[in-house]
Amino acid sequence: MEAEAAKYIGAGLAMLGMIGAGIGVGIIFGNFLNGALRNPGAAGGQTGNLFVGAALAEALGILAFVVAMMIMFM
């Protein structure tokens, strides 16, 4: 196997972290909506936690993207 092909395979594997980020954000918002519908009074106090959790999940996805780009171009 050539080194160039191995770089592309490694970058593709690194991008699998984006799948995890998408699944994580879906789970976060789905669980928030489930909890907000069960107890609407407490939903306002948990909105900050919702956005922090979504931001952390997206940050991991962006990190996976950056690692993939570093593998490809370095």
Long-range contacts (C-beta under 8 A, 24 or more apart in sequence): 7-71, 7-72, 8-72, 10-71, 11-68, 11-69, 11-71, 11-72, 12-68, 14-64, 14-67, 14-68, 14-71, 15-64, 15-65, 15-68, 16-64, 17-60, 17-61, 17-63, 17-64, 17-65, 17-67, 18-61, 18-64, 18-65, 20-60, 20-61, 20-64, 21-57, 21-58, 21-60, 21-61, 21-62, 21-64, 22-61, 24-57, 24-60, 25-54, 25-57, 25-58, 28-53, 28-54, 28-57, 29-54
